[in-house]
């Protein structure tokens, strides 16, 4: 299904052994009592809620994410707030890494910021001695390979949506640093330079010794900008912070590539970078832990 929902609510109920592709932006999506399905969900401007589901493979982008009473599910996820799992087990996550022709426009229509992705920051309502979720390792090379897109629509026409040359508009982050990758660097970039940042980020993804750990967009006012190491008034406004972790050599390479970004961008390393990232990812987190309101 493509371009038919246009921001409306959508529900999936009691599906089994299905391939479901929703190539459009939606308002809210609820999925109930569904098992052994492959599901792609286009950008959802509000909440995505899974209840009583099992054995799913899902690619989705949303504002809020929650599962309840689910088991054995894989998610390739973009989520602007911390995902929530409740009474769920064997849940596995990786970063959204998928593309098709209309995705960028649909992200914009749904009000989703591609630079604010908290997919890795899972909040487990029923956390105990046994973990209920994990990262998918190694992460899939791309969603188009992880869950093969359809080659035709219901009328038998070949779709042009899935052009493999179209880059994913969401930077790929790993969420957790690998052992031995203790060096840190970061870039703080005005939102107006987002296109240039995406281009460099795509090149950095190909390097083996450095990873994008996490990224977040926020607004810097005159008070916040004073706290940013090396920050000044030229950074006041909407900005993006990208935190990288890698080997010392990997971070050196990343810093050299990020240096191509024009002023007033700031590139930081080591302890100074860690302090900046503490502000962006731990202090200035307006929406962390937001509740999903679908009942």
Secondary structure, DSSP 8 states (H G I E B T S, - for coil): -BSSSSS--EEEES-BS-EEEEBS-BS-EEEES-EEEEEEEEEEEEEEEEES-EEEEEEEEEEEEEEES-EEEEEEEEESS--EEES-EEEEEEE-----TTHHHHHHHTT--TT---TT--EETT--SS--EEE-SS--S-HHHHS---SB-TTS-B-SS--TTS--SS----SS--TT--EEEEEEEEGGGHHHHHHHHHHHTT-SSEEEEEEEEEEE-HHHHHHSTT--GGG-EEEEEEEEEE-HHHHHHHHHHHTTS-TT-EEEEHHHHHHHHHIIIIIS-TTTT------
